[in-house]
Amino acid sequence: MAYLNLFWPEGAVLPRMVPLDIFHMETGGCAGCAIELRSLSRALVEGHSDIRFVSTPRQAGLLLVTGSLTVDMAPVVELAWQAMPGTRLLAAVGDCAVDGGIFAPGYAVLGGVGGRARASLLLPGCPPSPAEVLDALIRWRTQGEGEAT
């Protein structure tokens, strides 16, 4: 099988990576980040990428959370986390998921997931564009999945 030589903008050859299966959860907020991720998902499907969004946490290796964490969604996020097989990774995308954004902690909102759990990837923005999310995922994977950014 022939491999394409793909070059990163800096000129470095990208390593061959194992597929990354992402389960996305919107935990509360305006859903702006979720809309951006939907367009990224469609682009990845059309481009036959090894990064893909899956429909159940049992298929995922990365739990990607957008929106500030609400009291009602906290147990749902925990159930999704426990349903993931093998090595589990967490990504918080958007200001709300990273630190609560405009939603201050209160009786119904716990704040950002990034401040409550150890996330492998933190990507602020309101909302980050699909290109920024894809760039962050690729950079995170090439530098090593164990390091937080």
N, C-alpha and C positions, 0 to 999 in steps of 0.2 A: 504494500500500500504506500503510495506516495504521500509525503507530508508537504504542506505549503510552508514556505518560510514567511512567517508573519513578523513584522518589525514594529516595535513600540516607537513612539515619536522620537525618543532619544537615540534610537538606532540599535537597541538591545533586542536580541531574539527572545521571543516569549517562550517559556518552557511549556511542554505539553502537560496539560492539567487534567485531573480527573473531573468528571462532571460534578457540578454544584447544584444540588436540588434545594430550592428555597420555598419555605412556607411563609406566606405573608399574613400578618394579622393587623388589622386596624383597630386600635384599642380605644379610640375616642378623639374627637377633634373635628376639624373641618373637612377631612378626607382629601385635601389637596395632594398630599404625598401619595395616597392610594391611587389617585387618578394618574399621577406621573408614573407610578410603578406599573399600572395597567398598560400604558403605552410602551414602556420598556419591555414588558412581557411579550407584547405582540411583535415587537422588533426582534426579540431573541428567537421567537418561534419561526419567523420568516427567514432569519439569518442562519438557522440550524446551529445555534450556539450550544456549547456544553454547559452554559448557565441556563437553568430553566426554573420556572415556577411550578410547583406541584399543588395538588388540590387537598392533600391531607398531610398532617404532620408525620404520619407513619412512613412517608416516602422521603422526608426531608432530612437534610444535614444541617441546615441553617434556618433558624427562626428569625424572620425579619419583621420587626415591630415598627409601626408608624402610629402617631397620635399619642397623646398623654394617657397614662394609665389610669383608668377609672376604677372605682371600688368594685363595680359589677364585673369588669373584665379581668381583674387580677386572677381570680380562680380559673378562668377560661384559658388565660395565658399559661398558667401553671399546668393545667391539664394537657395543653398542646406540647409544652416542654417535656412532660413526662412520657408522652406518646411517641416522641422522636427516638429512633433506634440509634445505637452506637454512640459515637462521638457527636455531641450536640454543641452548636455554636449559636451565638446570639448577635444580632445586628440591630441597632437603633438608628432609624433614618428619619430625619426631620427634626426641627427644633423641639417640637412637643415630645417626641420619643426620647431625645437626648436629655433634656433638662426640664421638661414641662412646658416650654414655650410661653405662650400667652396665658395658659391655663395654670393659675396658681393652685398649690395644694389646698384642699379644703375638705368638706364633708363628703364630697362625691368624687374628687380627683386626688390621686396619690402623687402626681407629678410625672416626671420622665422615668422610663424604664432604665435609661443609662445611669441614673443615680441610685437605683435600687438593686441592680444586678450587674455582674461583671460581663460587659459586652465585648465581643471580639472586634466589632466595627462600630464606630460612632460617626455618623455623617450629619452634621447640622445643615440647616437650610430651610427656607419657608416658601414653598417646598423646593427641595433640590431637583434639578432637571433630570430627565432620564439619562442623559449623557454623563452627568455628575455621578449618579448612582452607579452606572456601569463602570465608569473610570475608577471609582472607589473600590468596587468589588474586584476588578482586575488587579489594581495595585495591591490590595490587601492579600489576594491570593499569591501574587508573585513575590511579595516580601515575606510570606510565611503566615499561615493561618493562625498561629499561636500568639502573634503579637497584636496588641490593641492599637488602633489608630484614632 
